[in-house]
Amino acid sequence: MIDGPADAAFGPALASVTGGRVPGAALGIVTAGGARAVRIAGLAAKTRQAEPLTRGHWFDLASLTKVIATTSFVLRLADEGRLDLDRPLTDAIPDLRQYDVAHAPERRLTFRDCLLHRSFLPAVAPIYTYGDDPARLRAFVLQREWRRGPPVYSDINFILLGIAVERLTGAGLDALPLGEGLSWGPPPGPAVATEFCRWRGRMLRGEVHDENCFAMGGRTGHAGLFGTVDGVLDVARGLLDGSGASAAALAAIRAPVGGHRTIGWEMRHPGWSGGQACSAGTIGHTGFTGTGLWIDFDRGVAWTLLTNRVHPTRHSDSGIVELRPATGEALIAAWDASVGGGDRD
């Protein structure tokens, strides 16, 4: 039953690969019952001897780190009673803006504010240009007076959450448990190439693409995680069947708050990456390097599309914005046709 939808859903990615818009693509589909299908095409790296992409290659998951790792870690600590989502970050980071304890607005930000991207923090900042000492850059993030603005999707929110997790656990993010097929870099197997980094002066492969994460030690709350297609599918199945998170955590990531966001994730909304055919309660997230994960709980199916669309440069028209929803639309249409399903709204 799953092979037909997989073939249909892979059509847009296969066209992107054969048309030269993305070097390689891996599509994985999994059901709540454990059925799984993977489709692979293209190259892991454009080299003199082009390397075909395989099921065993590791992708830089980029911002999927936010949901697969950081959100999960925070919710696990909440389950254990070690943090309260509605308490300020200063419970874990008492030295946040420590030179303006009485007035610094950063000191009033809560864990929930950051998980929902409803803080005043900017989307991103070139933290890596301020030095290359990870401890010093963490101190810079904590003590900087951040320019205030309207709520936006923000890497800074999750950098702070990552620091909070490290403080509460007394260990680096890489010391916390991950499933098989997930790893902080460098990964333990062959990796797809991402971008030729002008700052580092080399083609990146097996080291994190995100400049801020790299400068801060390669393991941060917003980036740094690598995964295989099967590693990402294992995460999705754990959420679909309830084995990968507590009931409280599942409720948190599935409940809409203030529009199309949930704790850590997004839900279907006009123009979103998962397409419009999926159920209204579908959650998903994307990563800058060309990755994504979407989970349709009502249908009991999830899919991940992993590409190296920034290889050899981010400054090209990869068509990823159109490719992602096209994949979701094709999958759901074929899925519904195969199981006799219909609208889940």
C-alpha positions in Angstrom: 0.0 0.0 0.0 2.8 2.4 0.8 4.9 1.9 -2.3 2.5 3.5 -4.7 2.2 6.7 -2.7 6.0 6.7 -2.3 6.5 6.5 -6.1 4.0 9.3 -6.7 5.4 11.5 -4.0 8.9 11.1 -5.2 7.9 12.4 -8.7 8.5 16.1 -8.0 11.9 15.4 -6.3 13.0 13.1 -9.1 12.2 15.8 -11.6 14.2 18.4 -9.6 17.2 16.0 -9.6 17.0 15.1 -13.3 16.5 18.8 -14.1 19.6 19.8 -12.2 17.9 22.0 -9.6 19.0 19.9 -6.6 21.9 17.5 -6.7 20.3 14.7 -4.7 17.1 13.8 -2.8 15.9 11.2 -0.4 12.2 10.8 0.3 11.1 8.6 3.2 7.5 7.7 4.2 6.5 5.8 7.4 3.1 4.8 8.9 2.1 4.5 12.5 2.1 0.8 12.0 5.7 0.8 10.9 5.4 0.4 7.1 8.2 2.3 5.4 9.4 3.2 1.9 12.4 5.2 0.8 13.2 6.6 -2.6 16.7 7.9 -3.5 18.0 9.8 -6.6 21.0 11.9 -7.5 24.3 12.7 -6.0 25.7 13.1 -2.5 28.4 15.3 -3.9 29.4 16.8 -7.2 33.0 15.8 -7.5 35.3 14.7 -10.3 34.0 11.3 -9.6 30.4 12.0 -8.8 29.2 10.2 -5.7 25.7 8.7 -5.9 23.4 9.3 -3.0 22.6 6.2 -0.9 20.2 5.4 1.9 23.1 5.4 4.3 24.3 8.9 3.6 24.0 11.5 6.5 22.4 14.8 5.9 23.0 18.1 7.7 19.5 18.5 9.2 19.9 22.2 9.9 16.8 23.6 11.6 15.3 20.1 12.0 17.6 20.2 15.0 15.1 22.6 16.6 12.3 20.0 16.7 14.1 16.6 16.7 16.6 17.5 19.4 16.0 20.8 21.3 12.2 20.7 21.5 12.3 17.1 22.6 15.0 17.8 25.2 13.0 20.7 26.6 9.8 18.8 26.8 11.6 15.8 28.4 13.0 18.1 31.1 9.5 19.6 31.6 8.1 16.0 32.0 10.7 15.4 34.7 9.7 18.6 36.5 13.1 20.2 35.9 11.7 23.2 34.2 8.3 25.0 33.8 7.5 26.1 30.2 5.9 29.3 31.6 8.8 30.2 33.8 11.6 32.6 32.6 14.8 31.3 31.0 16.6 32.7 34.0 15.5 29.7 36.0 18.1 27.8 34.0 20.3 30.8 33.0 20.5 33.2 35.9 23.3 35.1 34.3 21.2 36.1 31.3 21.7 39.9 30.8 23.2 39.8 34.3 24.3 43.5 34.2 20.7 44.7 33.9 18.8 42.4 36.2 16.0 44.9 36.9 15.2 46.0 33.4 16.5 43.6 30.7 13.6 42.3 28.7 15.5 39.1 27.8 15.2 38.1 31.5 11.5 38.0 31.2 11.4 35.5 28.2 10.0 32.2 29.0 10.7 28.7 27.6 7.3 28.8 26.0 8.0 32.2 24.4 11.1 30.8 22.7 9.5 27.5 21.7 6.7 29.4 20.0 8.9 32.0 18.4 6.9 34.8 20.1 9.8 36.6 21.5 11.2 40.0 20.4 14.5 38.5 19.3 15.7 38.8 15.6 15.6 35.9 13.2 19.3 35.6 13.0 22.6 37.5 13.6 26.1 36.9 12.4 27.4 35.7 15.8 30.3 33.9 14.1 31.8 37.2 13.1 32.5 38.1 16.7 35.0 35.4 17.4 35.7 31.7 17.3 35.7 30.7 21.0 32.5 28.8 21.7 32.4 29.7 25.4 32.9 33.4 24.6 30.3 33.4 21.9 27.8 31.8 24.3 28.6 34.6 26.7 28.1 37.1 24.0 24.6 35.7 23.2 23.7 35.9 26.9 25.0 39.4 27.6 24.1 41.1 24.3 21.3 43.7 24.4 19.2 42.4 21.6 17.4 44.8 19.4 13.7 44.5 20.0 11.3 43.8 17.1 8.0 42.0 16.3 7.9 38.2 16.8 9.6 36.3 14.0 10.9 32.8 13.5 14.2 33.1 15.3 17.4 31.0 15.6 18.3 33.1 18.7 15.3 31.7 20.5 16.6 28.2 20.1 20.2 29.1 20.8 19.0 30.3 24.2 17.0 27.1 24.7 20.0 25.0 23.9 22.1 26.9 26.4 19.3 26.4 29.0 19.3 22.6 28.3 23.0 22.5 28.8 22.8 24.3 32.1 20.0 22.2 33.4 21.6 18.9 32.5 25.2 19.9 33.3 26.3 18.5 29.9 26.7 19.4 26.3 23.8 18.7 23.9 25.9 15.9 22.4 25.7 14.0 25.7 21.9 13.7 25.6 20.4 10.6 24.0 19.5 10.4 20.4 18.0 7.6 18.3 19.9 5.5 15.9 20.6 7.3 12.6 20.9 10.7 14.4 24.2 12.3 15.5 25.9 15.6 16.1 28.6 16.2 13.6 30.8 14.8 12.3 28.5 12.0 11.6 29.7 8.4 11.8 29.2 7.6 8.2 29.3 9.1 4.7 27.8 12.6 4.5 26.3 14.6 1.7 28.2 17.7 0.7 26.5 21.1 1.4 28.1 24.4 0.5 31.5 25.8 -0.4 31.8 28.1 2.6 33.6 31.4 1.7 34.3 32.0 5.4 35.9 28.6 6.0 37.4 28.4 2.5 36.3 24.8 1.8 33.5 22.6 0.6 31.5 21.5 3.7 30.9 17.8 4.2 30.3 16.2 7.5 30.7 19.5 9.4 27.7 21.8 10.2 26.7 24.2 7.5 25.3 26.9 9.8 28.1 29.4 10.5 26.9 30.3 14.0 26.6 26.7 15.1 30.0 25.9 13.7 31.6 28.9 15.6 29.8 27.9 18.8 31.2 24.4 18.7 29.0 22.5 16.2 26.2 21.7 18.7 23.6 24.3 19.4 19.9 24.5 20.0 19.1 25.7 16.5 21.4 23.5 14.3 24.2 20.9 14.3 22.2 17.6 14.0 22.9 15.1 11.2 20.7 12.2 10.3 20.0 9.5 7.8 16.6 9.2 6.1 15.8 6.2 8.3 16.9 8.1 11.5 14.5 10.9 10.7 11.7 8.3 9.9 12.3 6.7 13.3 11.6 10.0 15.0 8.4 10.4 12.9 7.1 6.9 13.7 7.8 7.5 17.4 5.5 10.5 17.3 2.9 8.8 15.2 2.6 5.7 17.5 3.3 7.6 20.8 6.4 5.6 21.6 8.8 8.5 21.1 7.3 11.1 23.5 5.1 11.4 26.5 1.4 12.1 26.3 2.0 15.6 27.6 4.8 16.3 25.0 2.6 15.0 22.2 -0.2 17.2 23.3 2.1 20.2 23.3 3.5 19.7 19.8 0.1 19.1 18.4 -1.9 22.0 20.0 -2.0 25.2 17.9 -1.1 28.4 19.8 -1.6 31.8 18.3 -2.1 30.7 14.8 -0.1 28.1 13.0 2.6 27.4 15.6 2.7 24.7 18.2 5.5 24.0 20.7 8.5 23.9 18.4 6.6 23.0 15.3 4.4 24.5 12.6 0.9 23.4 11.6 -0.7 23.5 8.1 -1.5 27.0 7.0 -1.8 28.8 3.7 1.4 28.6 1.7 3.2 26.2 4.1 5.8 23.7 3.2 3.7 20.5 3.6 1.1 21.5 1.1 -2.6 21.9 1.6 -3.9 18.4 1.1 -2.7 17.1 4.4 -4.9 17.1 7.5 -5.4 20.4 9.4 -3.5 19.0 12.4 -0.4 18.0 10.4 2.8 19.3 11.9 6.1 19.9 10.2 9.4 21.8 10.1 12.1 22.5 7.5 15.8 23.0 7.5 17.9 25.5 5.4 20.1 22.9 3.8 17.0 21.4 2.1 15.5 19.1 4.7 12.0 18.7 6.1 9.7 16.5 8.1 5.9 16.4 8.2 3.6 14.3 10.3 -0.1 13.8 9.5 -1.5 12.3 12.7 -5.0 11.9 11.3 -3.9 9.8 8.4 -1.2 8.0 10.4 1.5 8.8 7.9 4.7 11.0 7.9 7.2 11.9 5.3 10.7 13.4 5.2 12.3 15.0 2.2 16.1 15.4 2.5 18.1 17.2 -0.1 21.5 18.9 -0.4 20.0 21.9 -2.2 22.7 24.3 -1.0 25.4 22.2 -2.8 27.6 23.7 -4.1 26.1 27.1 -3.2 23.0 28.5 -1.6 22.9 31.2 -4.2 21.0 29.3 -6.9 17.4 28.7 -7.7 16.9 25.2 -6.3 13.1 25.4 -6.4 12.9 24.0 -2.9 10.0 26.3 -1.9 7.9 24.7 -4.6 9.3 21.2 -4.3 8.3 20.7 -0.7 4.5 21.3 -1.0 4.4 19.6 -4.3 5.8 16.5 -2.6 3.2 16.7 0.1 0.3 17.2 -2.3 1.4 14.2 -4.4 1.8 12.0 -1.4 -1.6 12.7 0.1 -3.4 12.4 -3.2 -1.9 9.0 -3.8 -2.3 8.0 -0.2 -6.0 8.8 -0.1 -6.5 7.0 -3.4 -4.8 3.9 -2.1 -6.7 3.7 1.2 -10.0 5.1 0.0 -9.5 8.1 2.3 -10.8 11.6 2.0 -10.7 15.0 3.6 -9.5 15.0 7.2 -10.4 18.6 8.1 
